[in-house]
Structure formats: structure tokens, C-alpha cells
């Protein structure tokens, strides 16, 4: 359950991973019909991963134009290997007019903010 301002909301959030591979697009398209929101994820340690985000952003806009989007960078804990800075991710997100954050699955850094984002979007 989710608790917001003394209101208890219950709901289910279904998460689908497209694995960033465009060869799965025909299969994945069936799964994201009626999508309300999507996380477009890039790897902060791989400069090429942001290029794939453009494809998925356009794909979501085409297939689910009303879906809310959020750009998320992963592997925040690998500071020395960072190839895409927080500022670069934020700039791209600003161009798309969507929120942006970075997370670490290893340390849990900022994961709660992403969960909160999903929960708030699901509640609206």
C-alpha cells in the first residue's frame, strides 16, 4: 500500500523491462498498451546507452502519448566509471520536459524517490 497525507491507497504497479533491445519491440509493444507511466533508463557508465533512450522515448510517445515519462540513470555508485554526468542526463530530460534522477541498484541510492514517483503517478 501507499500512504500519502494520511490517505491509504492500494494498487498494483506492473513493471515491464524492455531490456533496451529494439529487437524485442514487436513483443514489447503488446505489453505497453494502456501504459500510464514509463521509466526510460540509461547506464551512466555507457555513453551509448543514452542513444537508446531516444528510441524508447519516441516509442512511448507514439504508442502511449498520454503516458508520463521519467529518465533514470543507473549505476550511480560507479563514480570513477561515469560517462554520462547527472547534468547531461538532466539536460536531456529537460529537452523532453520529463523528470530525471539517477539511482544505484547496488547501494539503493535514490531508489525510494523512483518508487515514490511511480506510486504518485499510479495514484493519479
WOCOR-V917308 format. One record per backbone hydrogen bond with DSSP energy under -1.0 kcal/mol. CO is the residue of the C=O (numbers start at 1). NH is the residue of the N-H. If there is no record, write none. Layout:
co = (CO	CO)
nh = (NH	NH)
//
This chain:
co = (2	4	7	9	18	21	22	24	25	28	28	32	36	38	40	42	43	44	44	46	50	51	52	53	54	55	56	57	58	59	60	64	68	70	71	72	73	74	75	77	78	79	85	86	87	88	89	90	91	92	93	99	101	103	104	108	109	110	111	112	113	114	115	116	117	118	119	120)
nh = (9	7	4	2	21	24	25	28	29	31	32	35	68	70	72	74	46	83	84	49	54	55	56	57	58	59	60	61	62	63	64	67	38	40	101	42	103	44	78	79	81	82	89	90	91	92	93	94	95	96	98	71	73	76	108	111	104	114	115	116	117	118	119	120	121	122	123	124)
//
